[in-house]
Amino acid sequence: MKFRKLALALVGTGLAVGALSAPASAATDPSDDVSAAAVHTKSAACASPSGQKINISWGDGNVSTTVYYNNHCNQKRAIELQFVRESGEFFTKCVVAPANTKSSKKVDNSNPNKVTILSGASC
């Protein structure tokens, strides 16, 4: 009989502690306030050497956009980023990836609506 009362007391205490901690964990859940920025990727074939590519990636920043590139081509490749102003006007920024280079370039605008890898070395 004493064992049964002790077991019920422990179960009751566990439920009470669980009820107290549930609202605290829900209130501190980081998923309500923080969202992960989307990461986008693209690639395009090289003119030479045959079978190689330029690979790029960028994220949806809220202040700037960093374009990461790995150019396996023997020629420079231009990457054009298109943005939209609040007025609805479109404008572009250009990043040039040197031949056979892996690096990144930061652009002072955020969240491009279109990114294109051009076949030439300029936009």
N, C-alpha and C positions, 0 to 999 in steps of 0.2 A: 504494500500500500504506500509506504514512504517513497519507494522508487517511482511509482506512478505519479505522485504529486511532484516529485523532483523533475521528472520528464516533462510534465505539463508546464511547469514553471519555466523550464529552459526553452520550450517551444514558444511559449507566450512572450518571453523576453526576446527571442530571435525575431518574432513577427513585429514586435514594437520597434526594435532597432532597424529592421528592414523598412518599416513604414516611415521612420524618421529620415533615413538616408535616401529614399526614392526621390522625393522632391528636390533634394540638393543636387543629385546627379543629373536630373532632368534640367535643372536651371543652369548648370555649368556645361551642358552639352555643346561642344564647339561647332557642331554641324549646323546649328541655327544661325551663326554669325559669319562663318568663314566658308567661302566657296572656292574650290580649286580652279585655277585658270586653265582653260583648254589649251592643249598643245597640238599644233597642226604640222603636218609634214607634206612635202612634195619632192618629186625627183624628175629629172629629164635626162634623156640620152645625150651622150657626147657626139660631136661630129668626128672627133678622133681622141683617143683610140677607140676603136669599135668595141662595143659591149660595155663601156664604162658609163657612169652617170654623175651628175651633180645632185646632191641630196641637201635639202634645206629643211629647217624647222623654225617655228616661231610660236610665241604664246600670246594670249589675249591679256596684255598688260593694261593697267588703267592710267598710266602716265607715259610710258614709252613702250616700244617694241624692239626686242633684240632678235635679229635674224642670225641663226647659226647655219653655217654652210660647210660642206665637204665636197670640194670640186675635184673630181678625178679626171677632168677633161684637160686637154693640152691647150685650151684657149680660155680666155676670160669669159664669164657669163654674167649678165646683168639680171638682177632680181627687182622687179617693180612691185611696190606696195601701193595700193590705192586706198585712200581714206575719204571720209565724208565729213564736211564741216556741219555745224549745227544748222546752217542756212540751207543745207542740202547740196552745196557745191562740192564737186569731186576734186581732189588733188592727189598727186603721186609723189613718192619718194623713191630714189633709186639706190640700190646697193650693188656694187660690182665685186664678184668673187674672182680673185686672181686664179690663174691656171694652177692646177695641182696643189691647192691650198685648203687647209681646214682652219676655220676661224669664225669670228662673229662680228656683227656690226650693230650698234645701237642707233635707233631712229627715235627722234624726240616726239613722235606721235604714237597714239595707242590704238589698238583694236582695228587693224586694217580690214576692210570688207572684201578685198580681193588681192591675191598675191600671185604673180606670174613670173616664171623663169623664162627669160627671153633667149632667143637663139644667138644673139650678138653680144658684144661687150659693152653696149651702152643702151640707155633708155631713150 
